[in-house]
Amino acid sequence: MSVARFIADQRTNYRVPHAVSCRLLGVSEAWFYKWHKRTQSPGAATGLHTTRDYRRDTIDRAVAVAFDKARGLHGSPRLHADLRADGWTVTEKTVADSMCRQGLVARRIRRRNGLTRQDKTAPKFPDLLGRDFTAQCPDQRWVGDITEIPTAAGKLYLATVIDLYSRRLLGAATSRHPDAALACAAIEMGVATRGGMQAIWRDDDAQKLIFHTDRGSTYTAKRFTRLCQKMGIRQSMGRVGSCFDNAAAEAFFSSLEWEVLSRNEFHTIMEAQAVVLEWCYGFYNHQRRHSAIGMMSPVDYENTAVTEPEAA
């Protein structure tokens, strides 16, 4: 039995004041109070003898739950935002330390080669963005690109359309071939998501929606350029061999590669489609936090932008 426990038992069982017991045993009253405070902490029953240990264990549990809820894809900045949204008062460093203690790693880097193949005979479009990947309102500037998804049954290709205002993925079309038909399917999805051609149409050419891509033959093909003209979309293209000229679209594929492709081995085309599209429309649009829009998900950001003017 410890000295502190003996003093506590004397007070409880025999009504001997702890001050008397401390003097007789040659220990300070402050030391006894400190011991008593530790035993009364919430973590005492679990073997966590200090308030600090108990809080650290509680935070570790909360971080683990949030990490699992985010499918193991959020790093410390996004997990910090998740926990703050749930009412936790923690710093990003505290979350990072907790992840380190528990061995929680959000990303595994895996890089792939680009798909851009230029048709030197096709007409080119000017760069209307100039690496400014921002937009003041929805349906002002979109970006897109195509990437490959390897499977045991062959390659699957994904074409995307992203609104720079909210980073929302408006169109995600898949095909066995990275051709103009795939690009057309993606842009048609994007237009449909926004309510059809009448919703994005602008009579003033200077105000028309801009769709920015690379100079790949997919986007300079007549089938695609005619579709854009029909829908009232102005095409914009970056330079050849410069990923920075379409960085927003590249960033999306970087997230896809790190968060989905590096964690899965697809056996069939249908399996790849199901996993990738569920991540795109489910996790990316509705749950994944983006630093460019205040650590909110694209859908939440758009919904907030709609409700704030109404509240005002």
Order of alpha helices (4+ residues) and beta strands (2+ residues): alpha-alpha-alpha-alpha-alpha-alpha-beta-beta-beta-alpha-alpha-beta-alpha-alpha-beta-alpha-alpha-alpha
